[in-house]
Amino acid sequence: MSRTVDTIKEKLSIVDVVGSYLKLEKAGQNFKAKCPFHNEKTPSFFLSPVRNTFYCFGCGEKGDIFTFVEKFEGLDFMGALKVLAERAGVPIIREEKGERDSRDRLFREMEEATLFFESKLQGNTEAFEYLGKRGVTKETISNWRIGFASDSWRDLFDHMKKKGWGEGELEAAGLIKKSDKGYYDRFRSRIMFPIADTSGRVIAFSGRIFGKDDSDAKYLNSPETPLFNKSETLYGLDKAKLSIRKNNFCILVEGQMDLILSHQAGFTNTVAVSGTALTRSHLTILRKICNRAILAFDSDSAGFRAAVKSAEIALRMGIEVKIADLPGGKDPADLVKDNPEDWKKAIAHSRHIIDFLLESLFKEKPSARKLAEGVSRTVLPFVSSLESKIEQSQFVAKIAERMSVHHDAIWEELKKARSFGDLPDNQKGFTPDRAEKGEGGDKKTHRGYIERRLTSLVFWQEHLGGDPMIVENIRKRVREIIGEEQLENLVAELAPFKNELLFEAEAYFGGAEGFEHELADLLKNLNRDHVKEEFGKAMRELQEAEKMKDTVRAMELLKRCQELSKQMNELSVAK
C-alpha cells in the first residue's frame, strides 16, 4: 500500500488537488486560499509546492493531499486513497489480504445490498410504474440506483448469507434486525434510495413505503452505523458537489424525491438532509464549497419552522441564506412533476431570509404592536447577523418603510437584538490581516508578530542550508536590538512551532528577491517597538524616583527618557 501512496504523491501535486476544490492565488513561491475548514475573510490557507503540503495559519490544519481530501470530503484514508488513485490513474494494489479491514468490508456489503435492491426493482412492475407516475425517468432511476425491497421477511438476509456475510455484519450495517424469532430484513415493501458518501460509496438507505397501508412510517432510514452518521451526511452531495462549487450556491430540500426530481430538472446543485433536521455539521460540509444556500423546504408550518431554524444556523456560520417560496403548498417533487418551470421560477425568485420573514409577518396582517414585536423578535436578529453595514442599512430602510416608522427607531431596536453571528474571541483564528493589525502572534501584540516573523526567518534560513553568515547576520541584528538573552528565550519559546514557522516564512518571504527588504522592515519595526517599550519603562521609573524624592536617579532617568524620545522621533521620521 505504501508504494501506491508514494506513486500517487509523485503524480499529483498539492496545488493540482487543492486547486480543483478551491480558488488559489499565487503568493511568492507558494499559493494561498480562504481556508475551507474555518470561516475567514482573508486567506490564511497556504500550499507549498516544494513540500507538497498545506498549512492554515488561522486554524492550524495541515497535511498532504491525502489529509486534505479526507477532511474536505469527510472520508477515511481508504476513501481518500480511492479518490486520488482514480484521479492519478494508479491501481490500488493491496500488499496483504489482511489489509481489508472491517470498514472496507462494510462498504462491499452495502454495495452488494444495493445491487440486490436494484435487481428487485427491475422485477417489480408496480413499483417501476409508480416511479414513472411520480415523474422519475428510467435514466434517473439508473443514475440514482433506486431499488426495491420486497415484502418478504428474509429476502435480503438469505441473499447476503449466500454471498458470505454473517448475521453480525448485516446487523452492524443496519440491513437486518433481530427479534425473539430470529433475524429479519429491516426494509420491506419499500422503494429504496441508496445514500452515498462524497466519493459515491453507498453507506446507508432510505426506504419509502410502497404497496402497504400507512400504519408504517412513510420513510425508513438506516440506523447510524460505522459508515453512516445522519447528522453529517447530505443525500446527493456526491453528485452535487462539483455543481455547487461551480455555481457557489446549493439548494437544500428535505426529501429523496425532492432531490432526485430537482436534479432531473437540471438543478444538479441540490442536496437533501437524510432523516434529520439540517445541522451545523451539514452546513460545515457545505461551507467548504459554497457560501450561499437556497432552502426549499415544504410549505407547511413544519417546513417554515425548519427553514427559519436552518437559516439561523447558516447565518451564524457566515452563509448567505435565501428561501424559495413554493406555490400552492406543494413540495418540490410535486412542483417539478406538475410543471418544472414553476420549480425554476421558485428558485430564481427565492428571497433573502430577512425579506422572506418580513413578508411572512405582513401576510398575517397583525396589529401595530404585534408587528413591532414580530420584527424585533424574529427579523432583527437576522439583520444584526449581517457582516455588511451597507446591507444592514438597506434592510433597516426597508423595514422602516414597511412599518412607516423612522430609521432611528429601527436602529435603536437593532442595538438590542442578539446577533446570531456573534462568536467568542477564542473561535476567531489567526490570519495575516489580523497579525498586521497587531492581533496575531503568541503575545497578541504587534511586537509578538514581528518577533515571530524574525524567528521564522532564522529557522527558514537554517533549513535552506545556505550561507551560515545569513543566519548569523539576522541573529546579530536582532541581538543588537533586544539583547542576547531575550533572543535565545524567543528562539526557545517558538522552537516547538518550528515546522509551522518554516511554512510561514516560505509563505511570506517566498523568493530571495524581497528577502532583504522584508528583513529591514521587520528590524526597523522591532527597533521602534523596543524603543517605545524602553521609553515607557523609563517613564514609570522616573515617576517612581520623583515620588521617592531621589533627585540623582530622577535626573539620570530624565536624560534617558529624552534620549529615547529622540530615538522614537528619528525612527518615526525614518518611516
N, C-alpha and C positions, 0 to 999 in steps of 0.2 A: 504493500500500500504506500509505503514511503516513496518508492520510485515513481508511482503515479502522481503523488502530490508534488514532487520535485519537477516532474515533466510539465505539469500544469503551470507551476510558477514560472518555468522558463518560457512558456508560450504566451502567458497572459501577464500584462503589466498592471500595476495598481491603478495607473491612470486610465487604461482601457476599461477595466472592470468598473471602477467607481464612476468614471465618466459616462457610462451607459445608464447610470441611475441619477446622477447629479450634474448640475451645470458647473463646470470648472473654470477658474480664472488662473492665468499664469501668474506666479509670484516668484520671480527670480528663477532659480533652478527647480523650483517646486510648483505645486498647484494648490489652490485653495477653493473652498466652497462653504456654503452655510451648512452647519452640522445637521445631519438627519436624525441625530439621537438626542438633541435638546433644542429648545426654541431659542433662536438668536436673530439679531438684525445684521450684525457684522460678521463676515466669515472668519471662523477661528478653526476650521477643519482643514488640515494641511496634508498633502500627499507628497511623499518623497520618491521620485522615480528611481533614484540611486539605491535606496534601501528597499524599495518595493513595499513600503508600509504607509500607514496613515496614523495621524495623531490629532486629537482635538484639544486645543488649549482651553476650551470652555468647560467641557465635562470630563475630560481625561480619557475618553475612549481611544483605544489604539489597537493596532494589529496589522494583519496582512490581508490578502484577497479573500482567504477563507473566513477569517474573523468577520470581515465586513459583510460578506454575503450571509453568513449565519445570523448576524444581528439584524441586518436590514430586512432579510426575507423571513426572519423568525424560524430558521431551520436549525437542525442539529448538524454536526460535522458531516455526516454521511449525505445529508440533503444538500449541503453546500458543495460537497465533492461532486455529486451528480450534476448539479447546475453548471459548475465550472468545467467539469470534464466534457460535457456536451458542447460547451462553448469553445473549448480548446481543441475539440476533435480527438480527445485522448480516451481510449478504452479503459474502463476501471478493471484492473486485474487484481484479483484477491490473492494474496500470498498464502493465506491459510483459510481452510474452510471454517475454522472456528471464529473467524472474524465476523461472521454473520450473527450478530447479536440478536437479542430478543426483539429489540425495536425494529430492526430490519425485517425480521420475520413477521412482525405485526403489519408492516406495510404490504408485504406479499400476501398476507391473509386478507387484508382489505381489498386488494386488487382482485383476488380470486372471487370474493363475495360480489364485487361489482360486476364482473363478467357473468356470474351466475344470474344476478338480477336482470342484467341486460338481455340475456337469452330468454328469460321468463317473460319479459315484456313482448318480445317478438312472437311468442306463442299465445299471447292473450289479446284477442281481437278487441274485446270490450274496452280494456284499458288503453289500447292504442287509439281506438276511436274517440275515447273520452279526451285524450290529449289533443287530438285533432280538433274537436269541438271547442276546446279552450283556446285554440289559435296557435298551438305549438306545431311547427313543421317537422317533417321527418329529419331534415338536416339538423335542426335544433336538438331533437331527441338524441341523435347520434353524437353531436358535439358535446352535449352536457351529460352523456352517458346515462340517461334516465332509464330506470329499470322497473321491475315489478316483483313484489313478494306475494306469493300465493297464500291462500287461507289455511294451508297445511301447517300443523304444529311443529313439524320437524323437517321440513323440506330443505332448508339451507343447512341445518345441522347434519343431516345424513350426507349431503353432498360434500361438505367440508371434512367430515370424518373420513370419507373415502379418499379425499385428497391428502390426508395425513395430518390434519390438525386435531389436537386434543381438546377435551371439554374446557380445561383451564384456559387455554389460549383463546378459544372462541368467546368465553365469558369475559376475559380481560379486554377483548376488542369490542365488547358491547354488542355482539351479534346474537347471543343467546342468554336466556335467564334460567334460573333453577327454581323448581317448586318441590313439594313433597313427593310428587310423582316422577321427578326427574327433570332433565333439561328440555327446553323448547325454544323455538325461534322468537326473538324479540319482535321482529317485524313480520306482520301477517296481514294479508289483504290490503296492501299499501303500494302506491306508486312511489318508487324510490329515487331520491335525489342524492347522488354522491357528493360529499363535501370534501374538497381538496385543500392541501396546504399551498403555500405560494409557489411551490415548484411543480404543482399538478398531481401530487401523490394523494390518493384517497385516504382520508383519516377518520371519516365518520359518515353517517347517513341521516337524512331527514325523510320520513315516510308520510305521505298524505293518504288518509283513509280512502278506500275505494271498494265498492261492492258490499258494504256492510252498513248497519244502521249507525246513527250518530252517537251511540252511547259511549264509544271510544273517542279519545282525543282526535281532533281533526289532523293535527300534525304530531308525529312522534319522532323525537330526535335521539341520536346515540347518547349514552351517558358519557361523562368525562372519562377519558382513558389516558394511558401514557402518550397517545398521539393527539388527543383532542381535548382542547380547553375552549369551551364555547365563548368565554369572555375575551378570548384572544384570537378568535377565528372569524373571518369575514367570508361568507359564501360568495364565490365567484372572483375573489381577488386574484387568483392565479391567471384568470383570463382577462381581467380588467386592468391590471397594474400598468401595463405599457400605455394603454389609452388614457388612464388617469394622469400619468406622468406627462404625456404629450399635451393634454388639454389643461393641465394644472387645476382640475377640479373633479370631484366624484359625485355620483348620485347615490344616495343611500335609500334603500327600500327595506320593507320588513319581511316579505315572504319569498319563497323559492320561485313561485310562478311569476311574481312581480319582477324578479331579477331576470329570469330567463326570457320573458317576453320583452323586457326593456332592451336587452342585448339583441334580440331578434329584430327589434325596430331600429337598430343602428346605434343605440346608446351603450356602447361597449365599455364605458367608464362607470358602470353601475355595479354596486356590491350590496349584499344584504347581511343583516345580522342573523345568527342561527340559534333560535330558541331562547333568546335573552334580550334584554334591553341593550342599547348602544352604551358601551363602557369607555372609560378613559383609555384602557388598553387598546380597544379598537381604533380609537382616534390617534393614539400614539403611532400605530402602524400606518395609518393614512397620512399623518402629518409628514412622514418621511418622503412621500412622493407628491403631495399637493398641499396647498394652504387654503383651498376653497371647497365647500361642500354644499350640495343641494339636498335637503331632506324631503323625500316624497313618501310620507307615511300615510296610512289610511285616514279617511276624512272624518271618522267618528271621534267622539270625545277622548277615547283612549289614545287614538293616534295623535290628536292635538297635544295632549299632555306629554306623550313620548317625544314629540318633535321639540317642544319647548325645553324639556329636560335635556335632550341631546344637544340642543343649541347652546344651552348654558355651559355644558361641559366643554363643547368645542370652542366657544369664545374664551374660556379660561385658558385654553391651550393655544390661543392665537390663530385659530382657524376662522375664516370668514364664512358665515352661515346664511344660506337663503332657504326659503320654504316654497315648495311647489304646491299651489292651491289646486286640488283635484276637483274638477266639476262634477256635479250630480251625485256627490257622495260615493263615487266609485273608488275602488282600489286601483293601483297602477296596472295590474294584469287585465282587469276588465276594460280599462280605458284603452290599452293597447289593442286588445282583441276587437273592441267595437269600432274604434277609429284611431289608428296610430297617429294621425295628425293632431288629435286632441292631446295626446301624450307629449308630442313635440312642443305644442303650444304651452302646456303646463310647465315644462322645463324652461322654455325660452322666456316665459313671463314670471318665473319664480322671483320672489321678493325677499329683500333683506329681512332677517328675523325681526328687526325693530319695526319696519314698515308693516310686516305681517301682524305683529302683536297689536300695533296701534289700530290697524284696520279692523281687527277682530274685536277690539274694545268698542269701537264706534258702531259696529254692526249690532251690538246688543242694545244700543240707544239708552245708555244709563243716565241717571241724573248727574248734574254737575259735580256733586260731591262724590258719587260712586266713580265717575270718570277720573276725577283727580286722584282718588285712592288707587284706582287701577293703574294709572300711568306711573304713579310713584312706586307702587309695589312691584309691578310687572315689567314695565317698559324701561324706566330709567336705570335700573341695574345693568341692563344690556348696553345702554348708551354710555354709562360710566366705564364699561369694559373696553370701549374702543380706544385704540392707541393714538389715533389721529385726532388732534384737536379740531382740525378742519371738519372731519366727519362728525365729530360731536356737535360742532356749531351748526352744521346743516340739519342734523336731527333735532336739535333744540329749537331751531327756527321753525321746522315743520310741525313739531308738537305744539309750540306756542300758537302757531297759526290755526291748527285744527281745534285747539281749545279756546281760542280767542282770548289769550292772556299775553302779558308782556314777557319778552325773552328772559328778563331778570328773574321772574318768578320760577321759571323752569331751571335756570342756572342755580338758584338757591336750593331747590329740591334735589338737583343733581349732586350737590355737595354732600347731601345726607345719604345718597344712595350708595350701597355697598357694591363695589366693582367686583364682578365675577373674575376679572383677570388679575387681581392682586396676588402677588407671590411673595413669600418671605424672602429676605435677602439671601439666606443660605441656599436658595434654589436658583439663584442667578449666577451663571458661570463666569469665569474669567474670559474676557475676549480682548483682542488687541485694542479696540476703541476705548474700552473701559480702562485698560492699562495706561493708554496715552493720557487719560484724564486723572491718572494717579489713583485708580481704584483697583489695579491689579497687583500681583506680587504677593509674597507671603506676609509682608508687613502692612499691606493695604495703604502704602504711601507711594508718592512719586519716586522718592529715593529708593524704596524697595524694588520698584520696577526697574530703575536704572542699574542697581546692583545685580539684579537677576540677569539683565541683558549682558552686562560685562562678564559675569561669571560664565554665562553660556558661551561667550566668545572664547574665553580661556579653554573651556572643555572642548569646544569645536576645533580650535587650532591644534590642541594636543592630539585630538582624534585624527586629524588630517595627516599628522606625522610629517609636517613640513619643517620649515626652518624654526628651530627651538628659540631663536632670538626674537621671533614674533611674539611668542607666548611670554617670554621674559620681559619684553618691551611693554606689553599690556599690563602685566603684573606690576612692573616698576612704576608706570604712570598712575595706576590705581593706588599703589602703596604711597606715593608722594602726596596723595590727597587725603586718604583715610588712615594711613599707618599700617605697619606690618601685621600687628596683632589683629586688627579689625578685618584685614584682608583674609588672613588664614581662617578666622572664625566664620567668615562669609562663605568661603570655599567649602569648609567642613559642613556648614549648615545646609548647603544646597547639593552636596555630594549624593545623597540618596535619590535626587531627581536628575541625575546626570543624563540618562537616556532621553528624557523629555527635553532637557535643556539643549542637548545636541540637535534634536529635531527643530527646536525653537530657533536656534542660531542659523541653521540651514534655511529655515522658512523666512527669517527676517533679513539675513545678510546675503544669502544666495551666492552670487559670484563675487570675485575679488575686486571688481571694478568700483563698487561703492563701499568697500570694507573700511578703508582708512577714513573716509568722510563720516561714516556712521560712528566709528570709534571716537573720532574727535568730538562729535556732538555729544555722545554719551559722557565722555570725560568732562567736557565743559559743564554739562548739566549736573553731573555728580559734584563737581567742584563748587558750583553755585549753591546747591542744596547743602553741601557740607559747611560752607562759609555761613549760610543762614542759620544752620543749627548751632554753630560755634558762637555766632553773634547772640543768639537767643540765650545760650548758656552763660555767656559773659555778662549779659544784661541782668540776668537773675542773680548772678554772684555779686554784681555791682550793687544792686538793691540791698542784698543781704549785708554787704560790707558797710554801706551807708547806715543801715539800720543798727549795726553793731558799733557805729562810730569809729570804724577802722580806717582812718584817713589815708594812710600809706597804701593799704590794699585797695582802697577805693580809687586812688589816683592811677595805680597800675591797671586796674580793670577798665577805667575810663579810657586810658590810652589804647588798651586792647580793643575796646568797642569801636573807637574811632578808626583804628586800622582795619578792622573787619568791615565797618560801614563803607570805608573807601574801596575795599576789595569788592564788596557787593555792587557798588556803583560802577566800577570798572567792568565787572562781569555782565552787568545789565546792558552797558553800552556795547559790549562785545557781541551781543545777540546778532 
